[in-house]
Amino acid sequence: MRRKLQDRTAVVTGASKGLGKAMALALAAEGARLALVSRDAGQLTAVAAEIAAAGGQAAIFPADVTNEEDVRRIEREILALYPKVSILINNAGVNVRKPVVDFTLREWRRVMDTNVTAAFLLCRSLVPAMVGQGYGRILNMTSIMSHVSLPGRVAYATSKTALLGMTRTLALELAPEAITANGISPGPFETEMNRPLIEDPETNAQFLAGIPLGRWGKVEEIGHLAVYLCSEEAGFITGTDIVIDGGWTAR
């Protein structure tokens, strides 16, 4: 049986761990060739080895995706290996939790550059390689913080709301090329970023109390959703945001 993403090439940023790794593994299991991007070459190598051990194909491209020169470099390197990119998942992200009055400008810019500017740079570099195929998928990892918010999330919520606006514009611009652009808004998931919250009994209890399903999300569940949104079956879904949060925002 032909797999859902057979012969597709997918670029995933922040692929060394967490949701990025989970999505990379899920796409590879459905036949996609993976271009894995992250700052951490060692962790990327481990992910690529895991994909290869399962019979998949992956190459690593260490880079700082907030740096324009780095993005242009990996653009050349990726396209030299995989001339036609079909899927781009902008997953690289960072969060700084503190009150607005305690933020430094450097911290603010770090969040904005990682969560918003990096996605712009990757789209600018790789969308041209997607044009002309009659198929393409862009997934931007937004967040439920682009729909609701919490104290101490001023930079993160602002950045993710901006990323959602970018997603909608991309959907309109790229529709004539049959390239879809969608957001995935995860709620509380068991990731390295959320580990400090999970390991604090009081904070963990507060989060669980706000999740109607009563648990943190599993990273594999994001992988399944990403596969569907990148498949042919999702070709009529564009310009929207899929919330996967255990019911958090339904309250």
Residue pairs with C-beta under 8 A, 6 or more apart in sequence:
2 31
3 29
3 30
3 31
4 30
4 31
4 227
4 230
4 231
4 232
4 233
5 27
5 30
5 31
5 32
5 87
5 227
5 230
5 231
6 30
6 31
6 32
7 31
7 33
8 27
8 31
8 32
8 33
8 86
8 87
8 230
9 32
9 33
9 34
9 35
9 82
9 84
9 85
9 86
9 87
10 24
10 27
10 32
10 33
10 34
10 35
10 85
10 86
10 87
10 88
10 89
10 230
11 35
11 37
11 78
11 85
11 87
11 88
11 89
11 122
11 126
12 20
12 23
12 24
12 27
12 34
12 35
12 36
12 37
12 89
12 91
13 20
13 37
13 38
13 65
13 89
13 90
13 91
13 92
13 118
13 122
14 20
14 37
14 38
14 91
14 92
14 93
14 141
15 21
15 23
15 24
15 34
15 36
15 37
15 38
15 44
15 47
15 91
16 36
16 38
16 39
16 40
16 43
16 44
16 46
16 47
17 38
17 40
17 43
17 191
17 192
18 189
18 191
18 192
18 193
18 219
19 91
19 141
19 186
19 189
19 191
19 219
19 222
20 38
20 89
20 91
20 92
21 47
21 219
22 219
22 220
22 222
22 223
23 89
23 91
23 139
23 222
23 223
23 226
24 34
24 36
24 47
24 51
24 58
25 47
25 50
25 51
25 54
25 223
26 220
26 223
26 224
26 226
26 227
27 34
27 87
27 223
27 226
27 227
27 230
28 34
28 51
28 54
28 56
28 57
28 58
29 54
29 56
29 227
30 227
30 231
31 56
32 56
32 86
32 87
32 230
33 56
33 57
33 58
33 82
34 48
34 51
34 56
34 57
34 58
34 59
35 58
35 59
35 61
35 78
35 81
35 82
35 85
36 44
36 47
36 48
36 58
36 59
36 60
36 61
37 44
37 60
37 61
37 62
37 63
37 65
37 74
37 92
38 44
38 62
38 63
38 92
39 62
39 63
39 64
40 62
41 60
41 62
44 60
44 61
44 62
45 60
47 58
47 60
48 58
48 59
48 60
51 57
51 58
52 58
59 81
59 82
61 74
61 77
61 78
63 70
63 71
63 73
63 74
64 70
65 71
65 92
65 114
65 118
65 121
65 122
66 113
66 114
66 117
66 118
66 121
68 121
71 118
71 121
71 122
71 125
72 125
74 125
75 125
75 126
78 85
78 126
79 85
79 129
83 129
84 129
84 130
84 133
85 126
85 129
85 130
86 130
86 133
86 135
86 136
86 137
87 136
87 137
87 138
87 139
87 230
88 122
88 123
88 126
88 127
88 130
88 137
88 138
88 139
89 138
89 139
89 141
89 226
90 118
90 119
90 122
90 123
90 138
90 139
90 140
90 141
90 163
91 139
91 141
92 114
92 115
92 118
93 114
93 115
93 141
93 193
94 110
94 111
94 114
94 115
94 193
95 111
95 153
95 155
95 156
95 193
96 103
96 107
96 110
96 111
96 155
96 156
97 152
97 153
97 156
98 107
98 152
99 151
99 152
99 154
100 154
103 154
103 155
107 155
108 155
111 155
111 156
111 159
112 155
112 158
112 159
112 162
114 159
115 156
115 159
115 160
115 162
115 163
116 159
116 162
116 163
116 166
119 140
119 163
119 166
120 166
123 138
123 166
123 170
127 136
127 138
127 174
127 179
130 136
130 174
130 177
130 179
131 177
131 179
132 177
133 177
133 178
134 177
134 178
135 178
135 179
135 232
135 235
136 174
136 177
136 178
136 179
136 180
137 179
137 180
137 182
137 229
137 230
137 234
138 167
138 170
138 174
138 179
138 180
138 181
138 182
139 181
139 182
139 183
139 184
139 226
139 229
139 230
140 163
140 164
140 166
140 167
140 170
140 181
140 182
140 183
140 184
141 163
141 183
141 184
141 186
142 160
142 163
142 164
142 167
142 183
142 184
142 185
142 241
143 156
143 157
143 160
143 185
143 186
144 185
144 186
144 187
144 243
144 245
144 248
144 249
145 153
145 156
145 157
145 160
145 161
146 157
146 160
146 161
146 163
146 164
146 183
146 185
146 241
147 185
147 241
147 243
147 249
148 248
148 249
149 157
150 157
160 185
163 183
164 183
164 185
164 241
167 181
167 182
167 183
167 239
167 241
168 181
168 239
170 181
171 180
171 181
171 182
171 238
171 239
171 240
172 239
174 180
174 181
175 238
178 235
180 229
180 234
180 235
180 237
180 238
180 239
181 238
181 239
182 229
182 237
182 238
182 239
182 240
182 241
182 242
183 240
183 241
183 242
184 222
184 225
184 226
184 229
184 241
184 242
184 244
185 241
185 242
185 243
185 244
185 245
186 217
186 222
186 244
186 245
187 211
187 217
187 243
187 244
187 245
187 246
187 248
187 249
188 194
188 197
188 207
188 211
188 216
188 217
188 245
188 246
188 248
189 216
189 217
189 218
189 219
189 222
190 198
190 216
190 217
190 218
190 219
191 219
194 216
197 203
197 204
197 207
198 204
198 216
207 216
208 214
208 215
208 216
210 248
210 251
211 245
211 246
211 247
211 248
212 246
212 247
212 248
212 250
212 251
213 246
213 247
214 246
215 246
216 246
217 244
217 245
217 246
221 244
222 244
225 242
225 244
228 234
229 237
229 242
243 249
